C-alpha cells in the first residue's frame, strides 16, 4: 500500500495572513494536513504584494492574477472568503472550527473576541482544538497589544546589531527571518500540543510571539553575553569565536573559508603556503581569535592571488570547509539542491518544498496556492 503523508487526516482552519501564520499552515499542508484558509473578501494582503505576479485560469473561466509572495506561503491550501460582520459567514467559519483539529490566527490580541472566535469561545465549541496565535509580542506583557512586524522585531531582538559590517549600519536579514522562524516554532508547538492531546484528550492555546522567537534564536551570541558579560556586536562576516571563519577575497571574487578546528587551519596553511600554523600567536583557535585581524590579513593576501574555484577545489580535497557565495539563481541551480528535488511546480506554479525528507512518508505537494474562494465550506478528509 502506498504510504501517506504524515499528517493525513489532520484538519486545520487558518485565520492568518501575510507570512508567519500562513507559513505554519503551508508546512502542515506539505505534511499532509487539510488546510482551509479563511480570507477576507478581498483576500490575503500578499495577493497584491508584487511584482512579480502569476496569472492562471480559474475553474469558472476567469483569470486570477496573484503575487509570487502569496504563492510562497500558501501552497496546498483551499480558500474560502468570509466577512466576519456577516452572521451567515461567521456561522460557517464556526462550523469549520467545530470539526477542526487546529486553528491558526494572527489577529491582534483580543481582536477575535467580538466575533466569538477567541480561544475561550472556540475551546467551548471544540474542547479538542489546538489554537495557535501568532502576535508580535505574545498574549501577555506590557507590549501585548502593540502591533509587531518582522523588521521592527529584528531591530528589537538584537539580530540587527549583530548583522552588517563592523562599524557600519545595522542590517536586517535578507528574508523575513523572524516570521519564518516563528512559523517553524508554530509547527513545533502545534504538533507538541497534538501529541499531548493524545494523552489528555484536550486541546490548548499555543501562544507565539515574534519577539520571543527573535530573542530565543540568538543562540551562542546570547550565551556569550549571559555567561561572559561582554555585549557582542556585528563583525561583518566574521565569527565571534572561530578564526578563520569569514569571507575572503580571491583573484575573481569572494568566497568563504570556515575552519572549525586547528587541523583544518593547518591544512589551509598548507594550501596557501603559509607557516603561521607553527606560530604560537596563530596555532590554536583561541590565539587566532585574539589575533584575528592579523591572521585574516595574512590569509587574504594569499587568497587574493588565486581564482576562487581553484581555492575551493583545493580546500575540498584537503578537508577544509569552504565554498562559493551564490546568488539566488546560483543557489537554486546548485547540483546538490537539484539532487534533493527542492524545486517543485504543483499545477505549473514553481515553488520550494518543505525541506524534510521521510524514509517512508511522502510530502503532499500536488496542489498550488488556492484561487480566492475556491474551497468548499466543509472538510473533505474523514
N, C-alpha and C positions, 0 to 999 in steps of 0.2 A: 504494500500500500504506500502511495506517495506521501512523504512527510508533509506536515502542515506548518505554517508559520507559528512561532512560539505563542503568540498572544491571540491566536484564532479563537473567536467567540467572545472576546472582551468588547464591551460596548462603552463608547466614550462620547460624551457631549462636550463640544468645545465652544465656550463663550469668550473667545480670546481673539485678539487681533495684533497686528504688527509682527513681532518676532519671538520673544521668549515663550509666551504661551503657545502659539502655533507650532513652535519647534518641538515642544513636548508632544503635541498631537501628531506631528509628522513622524517622529521616531516611533511612537506607539503604533501608528498606521503601518509603517515599514515592518514592524514586528508582528503584524497580522491583525491588530485591533480594527474594529469598525469605528471610524471616527466621523461623526456628523458635526460639521462646522456651522454654527448658528451665526449668521451675518445680519447686520443692519440692511435695510432695503437697498442702500447704496453700495453695500459691500465693504469688505475689509479695506482700510486706507491704502494698504500696499498694492492693491489692484491698480492704483493710479501712480505709484512711485516709479516712474520711468522717465526717459527711455533707458534701456530698450523695452519694447513691447512685443508680445506674441499674439498673433491673430490665428484663430481657429474656428471652424464651424461649430454651431450648437445643434443639438437634435431637432430644434424647431425650424432649422434652416437659416437662422440669423448667424451673424459672425460676432464673436466676442474678442475684444482687444484687452489684454491684461498684461501688466508689467512683469518682467522677469523676477522682480523681487518677490511678488506673491507666489510665483511658482517655486521659489527657493524654500518655502516653509510650509507648503500646504498639499504636498503630493499625497495621493491616495485617499483623500477625504471626500465626503459628499457635502454639498452646501444646501442649507435651507435659509430663507430670509425670514426675519422676524422684526416686527415693530413692537417693542415691549409695552408701548402705551395702548396697543390693541388687545383687548381681553381674549379674543379668539386665538391670536398668535401666541399670547402668553400661556394659554391653556395647553396649546400644542407642545410648547417647549417643556412645560412641566410634565407632560405625558412622556416625552423622551427621557427626562430625568428620572422618572419613576421606574423606567426599565434599565437605566444605565448602571454600569459599574463605576465609572469615573466621570467627574465633571471638572473641566479646566476653565478658569476665568482669570482675567487680568484687569478687572474694573478697580477703580479707586476703593479704598477701604470704606465699607458701608454702602457703596454705590448700588448694590443689587437688592438691598433690604426692602426698598419701597416697592419692588416688584415681586417680593416673596421668593427671591432666588438666592438669598444669602445662605450661608452654611446651615444655620439652625433650621431654617424653613425647609431646605432641601433634605436635611437629615431626617426631619419629621416625616417627610414624604417617602423617603427611601433610606432606612437606617443602615443599609449595607453600602451606601455611596461613599466612595473616596473622592473628596472635594479638594482640588488643588488650586490655591490662589497665588497669583504672581503679582507683586506690587514692588514699587521702588524701595520701600523701607520696611515692609512687613506689617503685620496686623497690630503690633504694639510699639510703644516707644514714642518719643517726642516728635518724630518726623512722620509718623504712620500715615497721616492724612495728606502729606505732601506728594505731588507727582514726582516720579523719578524716571529718568531716561538713561540709556546706556552711557552716552557721552558724559552726562553730568556725574554719574556714579563712577565712571573711570577716573574722573578728577577727584572725587571724594575718597575713593578707597585706597589711593596710594599708587596705583599702577602707572598713572601718567608721570608721576615724579620719578619712576623707575625706568621710563621708556623715553628714548631720544638720545641725542649726542650729549656727552659730558659737557656741562656748562651751557648747553643750548636750550631751546624751547621745549617744554614738556610735550609729549606726543601721545595721542590715543593709539590703540591698536587698530590695524587696518580693516578689521571687521568688527561687528558689534559683539565683541568678545564676552562681555558680561551677560548679554542677552542669551548667547549660545550656551555659556556655562550654566546659566540659570535654567535653561531648557533641559539640559542634561541632568542637572541635580533634580529637576522636577520629575523626570522619568524615574530616577532612582527612588525619590520619595514616594511616587505613586506605586511603584512595584513593591516597595517595602510595606506600604500600607495594605496593599492587596494580599501580601504574604501573611501579614498579621491578621487580616480579616479571616483567613482560613482557620485560625485558632480561636478568635473571639466571636466571629460571626458579625462583627460590627465594622462600619466604615469609620473614617475620621477626617479631620481637616488637616491638609498639608499646607503650611504657611511658608512661602518662598519669597525672599527679599533680594533684590538686585544688590543692595549694599552688603548684606550678609555674604552673598556669594563672592563679590569682589574682594572683600577682606579675607574670606575663607580660603581663597586660592593664592594668597600671597606666599604661601609655602615657605621655602627656605629664607626668603627675604624678611618675612615677619619673624621667623625663629632667630635669625641672626640678630635682629633688634631686641627681641624679648630676652634672649639669653646672653647677648654680648653687649647690649646697651648702646650700640652705635647705630645711628639712623642711616640706612642705606639710601643712596641717591643714584640717579642714572649714570651709567658708564658707557653709553652708546651700545655697541655690540659686545662689549667685554663682559665676562662673568665675574661676580664679586669674589668667588672662592676658588676659581680654577684659571690657570695660565699655562700655555696659550690656549685660549678658547674664545675666538673672535673672528672678525673679518680681516683679511689681509689682501694687499694688492698683488696682482700678477702683471705680466707684460701686456695682457689683453683684457683686463677687467679685474673684478674682485672675486674671492672665493672664501670658503670657511675652513679654518683649522680648529679642531675640537679635541685637544689632548686631555684625556681624563685621568691619566696617571703618568708616573715617571718613565715607565718603559716606552710608552708612546712618544714622550718627549725625546728620549734618546734616539728612537727610530727617526723622528722628524729631523733631529740634528744630523743624522747620517744622510738623509735625503738632501739636506741643504748644505752639507759640507761644513757644518759648524762643530766646534769643540766645546761649546758652552755647557753641554751636559756634564762635563767634569768640573765645572766651576762651582764652588760652594754657594755662590750667590744665585745659581740657577738650577742646581742639581735636583732639588726637591720642589714639590708644588708650593709648600708654604714659603720657601725662599723666593720662588718666582712671583708669587703674589706680592711680596714686599718690593721686589724689583721689577714690577710689571712693565713700566714704561720702557725701561732699558732693554729688556729681553724682547719685547714686542717690536721695538725699533730695529733690533738686530735681525729678527726674523723677517720683517717687512723688507729690509734692504736686500735680502737674498731672494725672496719670493718675487719681488718686482722685476727681476731679470728673466723670469721664465714664464712660458704660457701656462694658463691655469689648467688646461686639460692634461698637460704633461705632469704638473704638480699633483693633481687629483689622482691620476693613474699611479704615480709613484707612491703616494700615501696609501692608496688602496692595497697595493702589493705588499707594503710594509706593515699593514695593520694599524695605520694611523687614521683616525676618523677625520673626514673632511669631505667637502662637496661643493657643488655649484650654488649660486644664488639665482633661482629660477624666477621668471615672471609667471603669471597665472597660466598663460598658454603653454609655457615650457613645463610647468608642473603637471598639467593635465596630459601632456604628451610623454611624460616620463615613462619609460618601459615598465617600471615596477607598478606604477599606477594603472597602466593599461592591463598588465597581467592580473591585477587584483580586481578588474572589472568595476572600478569606481564610477565610471560614467555610464549612465543609463538613459533611455529615451522612451519612457512609457507613453503610449499614444502619440508618439512623434515629438514629445516635448523633452528636450535634453535636460539632464539633471545629474545630481550626485547622490548615490545611495547612502543610507546609514552605514557607517564603516564598522560593521560587525559581521563576522562570518561564523556560522554554526557548523558543527560536524554533520548534523542530520537535518536540521530545520532550515527551510529557505526563508528569505525575506519576502514580503508581499509588495512587489514593485510593478504591478501590471497597470496601475492607473495613475494618470497625471493629476494635477490640481483640478478641482472642480470648477465648472462654469457656475456663475452666481445663480443660486436657487435650483440647481439641477437635481437635488436629492428629494427623497420622499419623506413624509412625516411619520416614519416608523423605522425601526431597526429590522434589517433583513436577516441578521445572524440569530439563529435559535439558541 
